[in-house]
Amino acid sequence: MKFIKDPVHGYVEVPESLLPLLDSPPVQRLRHIRQLGFSYLVYPGANHTRFEHALGAVHLARLMCSHLALDQSDVNLATAAALLHDVGHGPFSHTTEPLMREWSGRGHDDIGPFLASGPLAGPLEAACLDPREVAAVIGGTHPLSPLIHGDLDVDRMDYLQRDAHYTGVPYGTVDAPRLIKSCILEPEGMVIDENGINAAESLLIARTLMRPAVYYHHVSRIASSMLLLALQEHREEGGAGAADNLLATDDAGLLQALARSRSATARELAGRLTLRRLYKRAVYVGGDRVNPQALQSDLSLRKMRRLGMEIAEMAGRSPAEVIVDIPPVPADIMTAVRVQYGGTTSRLEDLSPLVHTLNRTRRVQWRMGIYAVPEAVPDVARAATEVLHVKRATTQDRLVVD
């Protein structure tokens, strides 16, 4: 057993069987990928990595397995999945996920082929673990998936606490020990007993409050959008293969490659990101001033790029000086969580009015951003308002209060 000191959970115990996986290049690569992408440009302490988060997930998975009294083979499988669940991430974590999906058709948790034939195949075999089973747990298609891939999984329990700790934002409070002790694993998924309702609500509240404060902070969204534009420009100049391979590097490797790109735009954007000379908000509006559902129709990075070029042309600016950022409309949370209450099983949202309030709040938190170089902001704001049919502001934006 290896003991690793963690600032969030204390000492994390890593079993001997997982040490070859822990020391493998794909897992060690996670030391060089920031957990929160560009959030460090907002919160200087947010330099924690996917590696730290993986260790935290292992710790909570071990606690969950102990509570559920799983047999040793299932414990080994669940903890290995917890350790490896983020090895498919590209540089800057979720920042590059849209490009990964658009260019390769896969997400960061679609890692079956990588586990079966890549550098992790040997360590998995040595640990008597089937790569297909590990991939199924991570991908959400295995009976043990709710531990790693669900509404009340150890992934969320760790990252909310960890992200709050490193950003200093006081919203990521999750009573993970209480929530774990309330969990019941059934064939149809994870259930909590009635004593865990408050703990589940604490996770809900944390996720909702952390969205605008951290995960969708406008500065982070601007930097992320600039990186995506730089990668698209780099790919157009250097060929698809060269750009696709960059998604297997780490944060520093990606920025260094963009700084040497054949594309002048990619080089310029990489320099701006390094020096924090970011674009500014020309338009930043919610669903009261645009129609989010209409904007989501056939939405892709290419469509947003075309809109950006149309706005830039109307504003008399170069295409690279305007970026359109239309994030997905937040899905409702916790709709699948069930609670054992009074001898029956009910959905959490039927027992907790807080779920409905927070889901409405999440939808109101949605923002569309049009970003531009500082000197172009007034012209771009006028053009974007016309191209995207942005309504004139009538009242101050606010959260829904019941």
C-alpha angles and dihedrals in degrees: 000000000000120000118209122187112234124186093218105041103020111231118011115206116215114190119231091247090063097048095089088053092046091052095044119115095245092055094041088051087067088069086073099048116084114231093221102036109217097356088109086075086066101030111032092202093059094098096115117128143225087252092063090047091051090055091049090051090052090052094051092042090056090051091048093049091050092050092048091046093229119180119256096260091055091046090054091048095047095046092047090051090049091052094047102036094104102038089104094063120117125221115306089018114244092010093081096037094098091056092046090054094044097045101037104018093235138100130221092268095053094092105132097117091042092055094044099052109009131088091289094060094083097048090046091052091047088054090050091244125143109229090213091057093047090049090049092053091050093043095051101248101104130085088245093050095099088071092060106014112039146082093277100031130145089246092067093039090058103039095049092053094040096047091049091049095052098039094043090229107145097216105085097084110148125167092218098168091052092045092050092050089053096053124108120186112216130174091258094049144279120336128184126209120238092262089067098058095097092047091050089049090052089057090048092052092047093052092048097048095043093056100075095027097051121351097048100025107149095236091054090047091051093050092045091050091050091053092050090051091049091052093048091050091046091052092051092052101037105034132259098275095055093051095043090054090056089068088068093056128079134255098276094042092053095050091046091052092049091049087059096041123135086231114089089203092054091049092049093049093047090053092049091051092049093051095036093241093148134180116256134232113269093169126011113168142151135222093287090071103034135027107253094190093053091048091052092060109118088343117180139146089261092054091049089049091052090050089050091052091049091051092046092051092051090047093049093242133124116268094246092058094069129060127185116209116189108168121197117271107258114259119228113269132223095015091133098048114110128197130206102226130162094347094308136084118242136171115263091234089059091055101037120055086191090076093063093046093050093047090054089047091053091054092050090050091064115115135184114212132201110190130192143168107281097252092053098050099103094048093043092049091056094046095045091050089057099041095046096036094237112187120233114261112258103167135019113271111255141164120260112263119192 
